[in-house]
């Protein structure tokens, strides 16, 4: 908290730059209120000027902050004689050294607009109204009070609340910083303010390797299976660089040598302390974040005990309180940890093949398309026996989905053979994720499916459905009016098919049904693939975001549904075929381009979906024949 309070005392100056605002995000019991009192006392004693303090509620001002402020004024020898007492002293207005100190709360627009101020302090910002009686937000009303003072500065502190926040490794500094999240993914007002600023993080030096790192919850460790009580006694912080074990006895040493570092800066351990180089982004907001692990008032073990106790309760409100108050981190509802991290997906699911190459074991090729307002995301996946699959292409087609051009681009993708293979079935989202933003026009999807009915099917999803895959006929044009021609609408259980994708992701690579990615897969694809996690709330399965973009996960779920409709999970592999005397004479393999293929398929296998289903329409068969491009039927 020292950099924060020093910047406020110095009129917003910090490392030779001046800021109009300083924001600090911390955990509970980190000295926020004490620092604000220190700043108030120092300013009144050394450079008296009007001060405005804003708390979250009137009760907080009256019962908590005002008594502490009076203790400060009475106990500080240089201030006690400067306080004007008697009738002029009120609960919410003090006069010290000839200047007013006004105490206001976030629900009173009149108090926030009453007097000019040279220093404004806002406490527990996340608990305040976003709009005070139609007059505007608290921060805007407060900062309007300082326009007459050249050195006016606002200090804002709070614990955070909810938000979908992830970390990224900064290559220059070697530190893992909080990423800038999309505004729609953040409910926490103080976190939004923090990421508008310099985004300084408090970093510790490891006592063993002397390399700096940013402590946070994922650095906190405890014995596997430990109870909360045992974790309190045995928890430690693990250095992400050397794996060193750091305990409570090391905290004072690390705090004394720790410092704030922002993206754009580097930090290294020199002469028993930090050396900062570089500069943060240009902004008028100086912002700091500090983990609750750094608090000198609460031990590392206590933090671990609080968190594990909340997890054991299963109550998301308690878990949020533990994460916000104990660690100063935003909370997003999380599941049981069954979803792998994107780094693990990229490290373990890669095979030595590139995009556009179809593996020899392929039997079916399908596609899934996620529709947005301004683009189409697609994934193309090859399937083999027992549902084993390989991603062979993916991408984003840009253009308003109300226009024809982006759909023409999609046609080019779907109709272009990939390594000699043609896409056999494509499912297109017309509402696969209920209540999503920027979904695109569902009627435009219906119009496209009318044109490509032999290949494409429109889909709608429900979180939970009695049947995972159900078809129905609808008659609708792209403008929403009734059409004489019907199309087949596929109703999907989004929970079933996303769960199927996650199950495939956890499948051992040497087992049937394994899920593979090409060696040139992008980081973004891997991140989106694990962008959601399944939880059960009040007995109902719900998928919650781990990050904002989830389009390729939707595409993969559509691919899984398309493959499910083709019974790929029931196609036997080669070893099963050899074991069955009535099975195919040869293992199914990718046809050689231009060469006929002769495979004997028994009736039992045909009923399982090895051959084209008997209820396929004549028009579908014609379309299938056309797209085989001269290969043997």
C-alpha positions as CSV (number, residue, x, y, z in Angstrom):
1,X,0.0,0.0,0.0
2,X,3.0,2.3,0.3
3,X,3.2,3.3,-3.4
4,X,-0.6,4.0,-3.4
5,X,-0.6,6.3,-0.4
6,X,2.7,8.0,-1.4
7,X,1.2,8.8,-4.8
8,X,-1.9,10.4,-3.2
9,X,0.2,12.4,-0.8
10,X,2.5,13.7,-3.6
11,X,-0.4,14.9,-5.6
12,X,-0.5,11.9,-8.0
13,X,3.3,11.8,-8.6
14,X,4.7,8.3,-9.1
15,X,8.1,7.5,-10.7
16,X,8.4,11.0,-12.2
17,X,4.9,10.9,-13.8
18,X,1.8,12.6,-12.6
19,X,-1.6,10.9,-12.5
20,X,-5.1,12.4,-11.8
21,X,-6.3,9.2,-10.2
22,X,-4.9,6.3,-8.2
23,X,-6.8,3.0,-7.9
24,X,-5.9,0.0,-5.6
25,X,-7.4,-3.5,-5.6
26,X,-6.5,-5.5,-2.5
27,X,-7.9,-8.2,-0.2
28,X,-9.4,-7.6,3.1
29,X,-7.1,-6.9,6.0
30,X,-4.5,-5.3,3.8
31,X,-4.4,-1.8,5.4
32,X,-6.7,0.1,3.0
33,X,-8.5,2.2,5.6
34,X,-5.4,2.8,7.6
35,X,-3.6,4.1,4.5
36,X,-6.5,6.5,3.8
37,X,-6.4,7.8,7.3
38,X,-2.6,8.3,7.0
39,X,-3.1,10.3,3.7
40,X,-5.8,12.5,5.3
41,X,-3.7,13.2,8.4
42,X,-0.5,14.0,6.5
43,X,-2.3,16.3,4.1
44,X,-4.1,18.2,6.9
45,X,-0.8,18.5,8.8
46,X,1.6,19.5,6.0
47,X,-0.4,21.0,3.1
48,X,-4.0,21.7,4.4
49,X,-6.6,21.6,1.7
50,X,-10.3,20.5,1.5
51,X,-10.7,16.7,1.6
52,X,-13.7,14.6,0.5
53,X,-14.0,11.0,1.8
54,X,-16.7,8.8,0.3
55,X,-17.7,5.5,2.0
56,X,-20.2,2.9,0.7
57,X,-23.1,3.6,3.1
58,X,-24.2,6.1,5.7
59,X,-23.9,3.4,8.4
60,X,-20.3,2.8,7.4
61,X,-19.5,6.5,7.7
62,X,-21.3,6.9,11.0
63,X,-20.3,3.7,12.8
64,X,-16.9,2.8,11.4
65,X,-15.0,5.5,9.6
66,X,-15.9,8.6,11.6
67,X,-14.8,7.2,15.0
68,X,-11.5,6.2,13.5
69,X,-11.0,9.6,12.0
70,X,-11.7,11.3,15.4
71,X,-9.2,8.9,17.0
72,X,-6.6,10.1,14.5
73,X,-7.4,13.8,15.0
74,X,-7.3,13.4,18.8
75,X,-4.2,11.2,19.1
76,X,-1.9,13.0,16.5
77,X,-0.2,15.7,18.5
78,X,0.3,18.0,15.6
79,X,-3.4,17.8,14.6
80,X,-5.3,17.8,17.9
81,X,-4.9,21.6,18.4
82,X,-5.9,22.3,14.8
83,X,-9.4,20.7,15.1
84,X,-12.3,23.2,15.4
85,X,-14.7,21.6,17.9
86,X,-18.1,22.6,19.2
87,X,-21.1,23.4,17.1
88,X,-19.1,23.4,13.8
89,X,-18.1,19.8,14.3
90,X,-20.6,17.3,12.9
91,X,-20.5,13.6,12.2
92,X,-20.0,14.2,8.5
93,X,-18.1,17.5,8.5
94,X,-14.9,18.4,10.3
95,X,-12.8,21.5,10.1
96,X,-9.1,21.0,10.7
97,X,-6.3,23.6,10.1
98,X,-8.9,25.9,8.6
99,X,-10.1,23.5,5.8
100,X,-13.1,21.2,5.7
101,X,-13.0,17.4,5.8
102,X,-16.4,16.1,4.5
103,X,-17.6,12.5,4.9
104,X,-20.1,11.4,2.3
105,X,-21.6,8.1,1.3
106,X,-22.2,6.7,-2.2
107,X,-26.0,7.0,-2.0
108,X,-26.1,10.8,-1.5
109,X,-25.8,12.9,-4.6
110,X,-26.1,16.2,-2.7
111,X,-23.2,15.3,-0.4
112,X,-21.0,14.3,-3.4
113,X,-21.7,17.6,-5.1
114,X,-21.5,19.9,-2.1
115,X,-17.9,21.3,-1.7
116,X,-14.8,21.5,-3.9
117,X,-11.9,19.4,-2.8
118,X,-8.2,19.1,-3.5
119,X,-8.1,15.4,-2.4
120,X,-10.9,12.9,-2.8
121,X,-10.9,9.3,-1.4
122,X,-13.4,6.6,-2.3
123,X,-13.5,3.5,-0.1
124,X,-15.0,0.1,-1.1
125,X,-15.9,1.3,-4.6
126,X,-17.5,-2.0,-5.6
127,X,-20.3,-1.6,-3.1
128,X,-21.5,1.7,-4.5
129,X,-24.3,2.6,-6.9
130,X,-23.5,2.8,-10.6
131,X,-25.8,5.8,-10.8
132,X,-26.6,8.0,-7.8
133,X,-30.2,9.1,-8.0
134,X,-29.9,9.7,-11.8
135,X,-27.1,12.2,-11.3
136,X,-24.2,10.0,-12.5
137,X,-21.7,7.5,-11.1
138,X,-19.9,8.2,-7.8
139,X,-16.5,8.6,-9.4
140,X,-17.7,11.2,-11.9
141,X,-19.5,13.2,-9.3
142,X,-16.5,13.2,-7.0
143,X,-13.9,14.1,-9.6
144,X,-16.1,17.1,-10.7
145,X,-15.4,18.5,-7.2
146,X,-11.6,18.9,-8.0
147,X,-11.7,21.0,-11.1
148,X,-10.6,24.1,-9.3
149,X,-7.4,22.5,-7.9
150,X,-4.4,22.0,-10.2
151,X,-3.0,19.2,-8.1
152,X,-6.3,17.5,-7.4
153,X,-6.1,13.7,-7.2
154,X,-8.6,10.9,-6.5
155,X,-7.8,7.8,-4.6
156,X,-10.1,4.7,-5.0
157,X,-9.7,1.5,-3.1
158,X,-11.8,-1.7,-2.9
159,X,-11.8,-5.4,-2.8
160,X,-13.1,-6.7,-6.2
161,X,-16.2,-8.8,-6.8
162,X,-17.1,-10.8,-9.9
163,X,-15.4,-11.0,-13.3
164,X,-14.0,-13.4,-15.9
165,X,-10.3,-12.8,-15.6
166,X,-7.3,-14.8,-16.8
167,X,-3.5,-14.4,-16.8
168,X,-1.0,-14.1,-19.5
169,X,2.8,-14.6,-19.4
170,X,4.7,-11.4,-20.3
171,X,7.7,-12.4,-22.3
172,X,9.7,-9.3,-21.5
173,X,9.5,-9.4,-17.7
174,X,8.9,-13.1,-17.3
175,X,5.9,-12.3,-15.0
176,X,2.4,-13.6,-15.3
177,X,0.1,-10.5,-15.4
178,X,-3.7,-10.3,-15.2
179,X,-5.0,-9.9,-18.8
180,X,-7.2,-7.1,-19.8
181,X,-10.7,-8.5,-20.0
182,X,-13.6,-7.4,-22.2
183,X,-15.9,-4.9,-20.3
184,X,-18.9,-7.2,-20.6
185,X,-17.0,-9.9,-18.7
186,X,-16.4,-7.7,-15.6
187,X,-19.0,-7.0,-13.0
188,X,-16.5,-5.5,-10.6
189,X,-16.3,-1.7,-10.8
190,X,-12.9,-1.4,-9.2
191,X,-11.4,-4.1,-11.5
192,X,-12.7,-2.2,-14.5
193,X,-11.1,1.0,-13.2
194,X,-7.9,-0.9,-12.4
195,X,-7.5,-2.3,-15.9
196,X,-8.1,1.2,-17.4
197,X,-4.9,2.3,-15.7
198,X,-1.2,1.2,-15.5
199,X,-2.1,-2.3,-14.1
200,X,0.8,-2.5,-11.6
201,X,1.1,-5.8,-9.8
202,X,2.9,-6.3,-6.5
203,X,5.7,-8.8,-7.1
204,X,7.8,-10.8,-4.7
205,X,11.3,-12.1,-5.1
206,X,11.7,-15.8,-4.4
207,X,14.0,-16.2,-1.4
208,X,15.7,-19.2,-3.1
209,X,16.2,-18.1,-6.8
210,X,15.8,-14.3,-6.3
211,X,13.6,-14.2,-9.3
212,X,10.5,-12.0,-9.1
213,X,6.9,-13.4,-9.5
214,X,3.4,-12.2,-8.9
215,X,1.9,-14.1,-5.9
216,X,-1.8,-15.2,-6.4
217,X,-4.0,-18.1,-5.5
218,X,-2.5,-20.5,-8.0
219,X,0.8,-20.1,-6.2
220,X,-0.7,-21.3,-2.9
221,X,-0.2,-25.0,-2.3
222,X,-1.1,-27.5,0.4
223,X,-0.7,-31.3,0.9
224,X,-2.9,-33.3,-1.5
225,X,-6.2,-34.2,0.2
226,X,-5.4,-32.0,3.2
227,X,-8.3,-30.8,5.4
228,X,-8.7,-27.1,6.0
229,X,-7.1,-27.4,9.4
230,X,-4.1,-29.3,8.1
231,X,-3.7,-26.8,5.2
232,X,-3.6,-24.0,7.8
233,X,-0.6,-25.6,9.4
234,X,1.2,-26.8,6.3
235,X,0.3,-24.5,3.3
236,X,3.1,-22.8,1.4
237,X,3.6,-20.5,-1.6
238,X,5.5,-22.1,-4.6
239,X,7.8,-20.1,-6.7
240,X,6.6,-20.5,-10.4
241,X,10.2,-20.3,-11.6
242,X,12.2,-22.7,-9.4
243,X,9.5,-24.5,-7.5
244,X,10.9,-23.2,-4.3
245,X,8.8,-23.6,-1.1
246,X,8.1,-20.2,0.6
247,X,6.5,-20.2,4.0
248,X,5.1,-17.6,6.4
249,X,8.6,-16.9,7.9
250,X,9.7,-15.7,4.4
251,X,6.9,-13.2,3.9
252,X,8.5,-10.2,5.8
253,X,11.7,-10.6,3.8
254,X,9.8,-10.8,0.5
255,X,7.4,-7.9,1.3
256,X,10.4,-5.7,2.2
257,X,12.0,-6.4,-1.2
258,X,8.8,-6.6,-3.2
259,X,7.7,-3.8,-5.5
260,X,5.0,-2.7,-8.0
261,X,5.6,-3.7,-11.7
262,X,3.3,-3.1,-14.7
263,X,3.2,-4.4,-18.2
264,X,5.9,-2.6,-20.1
265,X,8.2,-2.7,-17.1
266,X,10.8,-5.3,-16.0
267,X,12.0,-6.1,-12.5
268,X,15.1,-7.8,-11.3
269,X,16.8,-8.5,-8.0
270,X,19.9,-6.2,-7.6
271,X,21.8,-5.3,-4.4
272,X,19.3,-7.0,-2.1
273,X,16.3,-5.2,-3.7
274,X,14.3,-4.5,-6.8
275,X,15.5,-2.7,-9.9
276,X,12.7,-1.4,-12.2
277,X,13.2,-0.6,-15.9
278,X,10.8,0.4,-18.7
279,X,7.6,2.3,-18.4
280,X,3.9,1.4,-18.2
281,X,1.2,2.4,-20.7
282,X,0.3,6.2,-21.0
283,X,-2.8,6.8,-18.9
284,X,-4.2,9.2,-16.3
285,X,-5.0,6.4,-13.9
286,X,-2.3,4.9,-11.7
287,X,-3.6,1.4,-10.7
288,X,-2.2,-1.2,-8.3
289,X,-3.1,-4.8,-7.5
290,X,-1.8,-6.7,-4.5
291,X,-2.6,-10.3,-3.5
292,X,-4.0,-11.0,-0.1
293,X,-1.1,-13.5,0.4
294,X,1.1,-10.4,1.0
295,X,-0.9,-9.2,4.0
296,X,1.2,-9.0,7.2
297,X,-2.0,-9.4,9.3
298,X,-3.2,-12.8,7.9
299,X,-1.0,-15.9,7.5
300,X,-0.6,-17.9,4.4
301,X,-2.1,-20.9,6.3
302,X,-5.1,-18.8,7.2
303,X,-5.7,-17.9,3.6
304,X,-5.6,-21.6,2.6
305,X,-7.9,-22.7,5.4
306,X,-10.5,-20.0,4.5
307,X,-10.5,-21.0,0.8
308,X,-10.7,-24.8,1.4
309,X,-13.5,-24.3,3.9
310,X,-15.5,-22.3,1.4
311,X,-14.8,-24.9,-1.3
312,X,-16.0,-27.7,0.9
313,X,-19.3,-25.9,1.5
314,X,-20.1,-25.9,-2.2
315,X,-21.7,-22.5,-1.6
316,X,-20.7,-20.2,-4.5
317,X,-21.4,-17.1,-2.3
318,X,-18.9,-18.3,0.3
319,X,-16.4,-19.2,-2.4
320,X,-16.7,-15.8,-3.9
321,X,-16.2,-14.1,-0.5
322,X,-13.1,-16.2,0.1
323,X,-11.6,-15.4,-3.3
324,X,-12.4,-11.6,-3.1
325,X,-11.6,-11.0,0.5
326,X,-8.7,-13.4,1.0
327,X,-6.9,-13.0,-2.3
328,X,-8.1,-9.8,-3.9
329,X,-9.1,-11.8,-7.1
330,X,-12.2,-11.6,-9.1
331,X,-14.6,-14.5,-8.9
332,X,-16.2,-16.4,-11.7
333,X,-18.3,-19.4,-11.0
334,X,-16.1,-22.5,-11.5
335,X,-16.7,-26.1,-11.8
336,X,-14.9,-29.1,-10.3
337,X,-11.7,-28.6,-12.3
338,X,-12.6,-31.3,-14.9
339,X,-11.6,-29.1,-17.8
340,X,-7.9,-29.2,-18.7
341,X,-5.9,-26.0,-19.1
342,X,-5.2,-24.9,-22.7
343,X,-1.5,-25.4,-22.2
344,X,-2.2,-29.1,-21.4
345,X,-4.4,-29.5,-24.4
346,X,-1.8,-28.1,-26.7
347,X,1.0,-30.1,-25.1
348,X,-0.8,-33.5,-25.1
349,X,-3.3,-33.6,-28.0
350,X,-0.9,-32.7,-30.8
351,X,-0.1,-35.3,-33.6
352,X,2.6,-34.8,-36.3
353,X,0.2,-33.8,-39.0
354,X,-0.7,-30.4,-40.4
355,X,-4.0,-28.6,-41.1
356,X,-5.5,-29.8,-44.4
357,X,-4.1,-33.3,-44.0
358,X,-6.7,-36.1,-43.5
359,X,-5.3,-39.1,-41.6
360,X,-5.5,-42.6,-43.1
361,X,-7.9,-43.9,-40.5
362,X,-10.6,-41.4,-41.5
363,X,-14.1,-42.7,-42.3
364,X,-16.2,-39.6,-42.1
365,X,-15.6,-35.8,-42.4
366,X,-18.0,-33.3,-40.8
367,X,-18.2,-29.6,-40.1
368,X,-19.7,-27.3,-37.4
369,X,-20.4,-23.5,-37.9
370,X,-21.0,-21.0,-35.2
371,X,-22.9,-17.9,-36.4
372,X,-22.0,-14.4,-35.1
373,X,-23.3,-11.0,-36.1
374,X,-20.2,-10.1,-38.1
375,X,-18.5,-13.4,-38.9
376,X,-18.8,-17.2,-39.1
377,X,-16.5,-19.6,-37.2
378,X,-16.0,-23.1,-38.6
379,X,-14.3,-26.3,-37.6
380,X,-13.9,-29.4,-39.8
381,X,-13.2,-32.7,-38.1
382,X,-12.4,-36.2,-39.4
383,X,-13.8,-39.2,-37.6
384,X,-12.6,-42.8,-37.5
385,X,-13.6,-45.9,-35.7
386,X,-15.2,-45.6,-32.3
387,X,-15.3,-41.8,-32.6
388,X,-11.6,-41.2,-32.7
389,X,-11.2,-37.8,-34.4
390,X,-8.7,-35.4,-35.9
391,X,-9.2,-31.6,-36.4
392,X,-8.3,-31.0,-40.1
393,X,-9.2,-27.3,-40.5
394,X,-10.8,-24.3,-38.8
395,X,-11.1,-20.6,-39.2
396,X,-13.2,-17.4,-39.1
397,X,-15.0,-15.9,-42.1
398,X,-15.5,-12.2,-41.8
399,X,-18.6,-10.3,-43.0
400,X,-22.0,-9.3,-41.8
401,X,-24.1,-12.5,-41.6
402,X,-27.1,-10.7,-43.0
403,X,-25.3,-10.3,-46.3
404,X,-24.6,-12.9,-48.9
405,X,-20.8,-12.7,-49.2
406,X,-19.8,-14.4,-46.0
407,X,-22.2,-17.3,-46.8
408,X,-20.7,-17.6,-50.3
409,X,-17.3,-17.9,-48.5
410,X,-18.7,-20.6,-46.4
411,X,-19.9,-22.5,-49.5
412,X,-16.4,-22.4,-50.9
413,X,-15.1,-23.9,-47.6
414,X,-17.7,-26.6,-47.5
415,X,-17.5,-27.6,-51.2
416,X,-13.7,-27.6,-51.5
417,X,-12.3,-31.1,-51.0
418,X,-9.7,-31.5,-48.3
419,X,-6.9,-33.9,-49.1
420,X,-9.3,-35.8,-51.4
421,X,-12.2,-35.9,-48.9
422,X,-15.5,-34.0,-49.1
423,X,-17.4,-32.9,-46.1
424,X,-20.4,-35.2,-45.5
425,X,-22.5,-33.3,-43.0
426,X,-22.5,-29.7,-41.7
427,X,-24.4,-28.4,-38.7
428,X,-25.0,-24.6,-38.5
429,X,-25.9,-22.8,-35.3
430,X,-29.1,-20.9,-35.4
431,X,-29.3,-20.6,-31.7
432,X,-27.0,-23.3,-30.3
433,X,-26.0,-21.2,-27.3
434,X,-29.2,-19.8,-25.7
435,X,-29.2,-16.1,-24.8
436,X,-25.8,-15.4,-26.4
437,X,-24.9,-11.9,-27.5
438,X,-24.6,-11.0,-31.2
439,X,-26.1,-14.3,-32.4
440,X,-26.6,-13.3,-36.0
441,X,-29.8,-13.8,-38.0
442,X,-31.4,-17.2,-37.5
443,X,-33.6,-16.7,-40.6
444,X,-30.5,-16.1,-42.7
445,X,-29.3,-19.5,-41.5
446,X,-32.6,-21.1,-42.6
447,X,-32.3,-19.5,-46.0
448,X,-28.8,-20.9,-46.5
449,X,-29.9,-24.4,-45.3
450,X,-32.7,-24.2,-47.9
451,X,-30.0,-23.9,-50.6
452,X,-27.7,-26.5,-49.1
453,X,-30.2,-28.9,-47.6
454,X,-28.4,-32.0,-49.0
455,X,-25.4,-31.1,-46.9
456,X,-26.3,-28.6,-44.1
457,X,-28.7,-28.6,-41.2
458,X,-29.8,-25.8,-39.0
459,X,-29.6,-26.4,-35.2
460,X,-31.0,-25.0,-32.0
461,X,-29.8,-26.0,-28.6
462,X,-31.2,-26.4,-25.2
463,X,-29.1,-26.6,-22.0
464,X,-30.9,-29.9,-21.2
465,X,-33.0,-32.0,-23.5
466,X,-34.7,-35.4,-23.2
467,X,-33.0,-36.5,-26.5
468,X,-29.5,-35.3,-27.4
469,X,-30.4,-35.2,-31.1
470,X,-33.9,-34.7,-32.5
471,X,-35.1,-33.5,-35.9
472,X,-38.2,-31.6,-36.9
473,X,-39.5,-29.9,-40.0
474,X,-39.9,-26.1,-40.2
475,X,-41.0,-23.8,-43.0
476,X,-39.5,-20.3,-42.9
477,X,-37.8,-17.9,-45.2
478,X,-34.8,-15.7,-44.5
479,X,-37.1,-12.7,-43.7
480,X,-39.0,-14.8,-41.2
481,X,-42.1,-15.4,-43.4
482,X,-43.6,-18.8,-44.1
483,X,-42.0,-20.9,-46.9
484,X,-43.6,-23.6,-49.0
485,X,-40.5,-25.6,-48.7
486,X,-39.6,-27.2,-45.4
487,X,-36.1,-27.7,-43.9
488,X,-34.9,-30.1,-41.3
489,X,-34.2,-28.4,-37.9
490,X,-32.0,-30.3,-35.5
491,X,-32.7,-29.8,-31.8
492,X,-29.6,-30.5,-29.7
493,X,-28.8,-30.9,-26.1
494,X,-25.9,-28.5,-25.6
495,X,-25.0,-30.1,-22.3
496,X,-24.7,-33.6,-23.9
497,X,-22.5,-32.6,-26.8
498,X,-20.2,-30.2,-24.8
499,X,-19.9,-33.0,-22.2
500,X,-19.0,-35.4,-25.1
501,X,-16.3,-33.0,-26.3
502,X,-14.8,-32.7,-22.8
503,X,-14.9,-36.5,-22.4
504,X,-12.9,-36.9,-25.6
505,X,-10.4,-34.3,-24.4
506,X,-9.8,-36.4,-21.3
507,X,-9.6,-39.6,-23.3
508,X,-6.1,-41.2,-23.2
509,X,-4.5,-40.9,-26.6
510,X,-4.1,-44.7,-27.0
511,X,-7.8,-45.4,-26.5
512,X,-10.6,-45.4,-29.1
513,X,-12.4,-42.1,-29.1
514,X,-9.2,-40.0,-28.6
515,X,-9.3,-36.3,-29.7
516,X,-6.4,-35.0,-31.8
517,X,-5.2,-31.6,-33.0
518,X,-2.7,-30.8,-35.7
519,X,0.9,-29.7,-34.9
520,X,0.2,-26.1,-36.2
521,X,-2.8,-25.5,-34.0
522,X,-3.1,-22.0,-32.6
523,X,-3.1,-20.9,-29.0
524,X,-6.4,-19.2,-29.5
525,X,-8.1,-22.4,-30.7
526,X,-6.8,-24.3,-27.6
527,X,-8.0,-21.5,-25.3
528,X,-11.5,-21.5,-26.8
529,X,-11.7,-25.3,-26.7
530,X,-11.6,-25.2,-22.9
531,X,-13.4,-21.9,-22.5
532,X,-16.3,-23.3,-20.6
533,X,-16.8,-25.6,-17.6
534,X,-19.8,-27.6,-16.5
535,X,-21.4,-27.1,-13.0
536,X,-24.6,-28.2,-11.5
537,X,-26.8,-25.5,-9.9
538,X,-30.0,-26.6,-8.2
539,X,-29.8,-29.9,-9.9
540,X,-29.5,-28.4,-13.4
541,X,-26.3,-28.6,-15.4
542,X,-25.0,-25.2,-16.5
543,X,-22.0,-24.3,-18.6
544,X,-20.1,-21.2,-17.3
545,X,-17.4,-19.3,-19.1
546,X,-13.7,-19.5,-18.2
547,X,-12.9,-16.9,-20.9
548,X,-14.8,-14.7,-23.2
549,X,-14.4,-16.3,-26.6
550,X,-15.9,-19.8,-26.9
551,X,-16.8,-20.0,-30.6
552,X,-14.5,-23.0,-31.5
553,X,-15.9,-25.0,-28.5
554,X,-19.4,-24.4,-30.1
555,X,-18.0,-25.6,-33.4
556,X,-16.5,-28.7,-31.9
557,X,-19.8,-29.5,-30.1
558,X,-21.6,-29.2,-33.5
559,X,-19.0,-31.5,-35.1
560,X,-19.6,-34.0,-32.3
561,X,-23.4,-33.8,-32.9
562,X,-22.9,-34.3,-36.7
563,X,-20.7,-37.3,-36.1
564,X,-23.2,-38.7,-33.5
565,X,-25.9,-38.5,-36.2
566,X,-23.6,-40.6,-38.4
567,X,-23.1,-43.2,-35.7
568,X,-19.3,-42.9,-35.8
569,X,-19.1,-44.1,-32.2
570,X,-20.5,-47.5,-33.3
571,X,-18.1,-48.1,-36.2
572,X,-15.8,-50.9,-35.2
573,X,-12.0,-50.6,-35.5
574,X,-9.8,-52.9,-37.5
575,X,-9.1,-55.3,-34.6
576,X,-12.8,-55.7,-33.9
577,X,-13.4,-56.3,-37.6
578,X,-10.8,-59.1,-37.8
579,X,-12.2,-60.7,-34.6
580,X,-15.7,-60.8,-36.2
581,X,-16.0,-63.5,-38.9
582,X,-19.0,-61.6,-40.3
583,X,-17.2,-58.3,-40.4
584,X,-15.7,-56.3,-43.2
585,X,-13.1,-58.2,-45.3
586,X,-10.7,-55.3,-44.9
587,X,-10.3,-52.5,-42.4
588,X,-12.0,-49.3,-43.7
589,X,-9.4,-46.9,-45.1
590,X,-9.3,-43.6,-46.9
591,X,-10.0,-44.2,-50.6
592,X,-7.1,-43.7,-53.0
593,X,-7.9,-40.7,-55.2
594,X,-9.7,-41.9,-58.4
595,X,-9.5,-45.6,-57.5
596,X,-12.6,-47.8,-56.8
597,X,-12.9,-49.2,-53.3
598,X,-14.6,-52.6,-52.6
599,X,-15.7,-53.2,-49.0
600,X,-18.2,-55.8,-47.9
601,X,-20.4,-54.5,-45.2
602,X,-22.6,-56.9,-43.2
603,X,-26.2,-56.0,-42.4
604,X,-25.5,-55.6,-38.8
605,X,-22.7,-53.1,-39.4
606,X,-24.9,-51.3,-42.0
607,X,-27.6,-50.8,-39.3
608,X,-24.9,-49.3,-37.1
609,X,-24.3,-46.6,-39.6
610,X,-21.3,-47.8,-41.6
611,X,-23.2,-47.4,-44.8
612,X,-25.6,-44.6,-45.8
613,X,-28.7,-44.9,-43.6
614,X,-31.7,-46.4,-45.5
615,X,-34.0,-43.5,-44.7
616,X,-31.8,-40.9,-46.4
617,X,-33.9,-38.9,-48.9
618,X,-33.3,-39.3,-52.7
619,X,-32.2,-35.6,-52.9
620,X,-29.6,-36.2,-50.3
621,X,-28.3,-39.2,-52.2
622,X,-28.1,-37.2,-55.3
623,X,-26.2,-34.4,-53.5
624,X,-23.9,-37.0,-52.0
625,X,-23.2,-38.5,-55.4
626,X,-22.5,-35.1,-56.8
627,X,-19.9,-34.2,-54.2
628,X,-18.0,-37.5,-54.4
629,X,-16.5,-36.0,-57.6
630,X,-16.1,-39.2,-59.6
631,X,-15.0,-41.5,-56.7
632,X,-16.6,-44.9,-56.5
633,X,-20.1,-44.8,-55.1
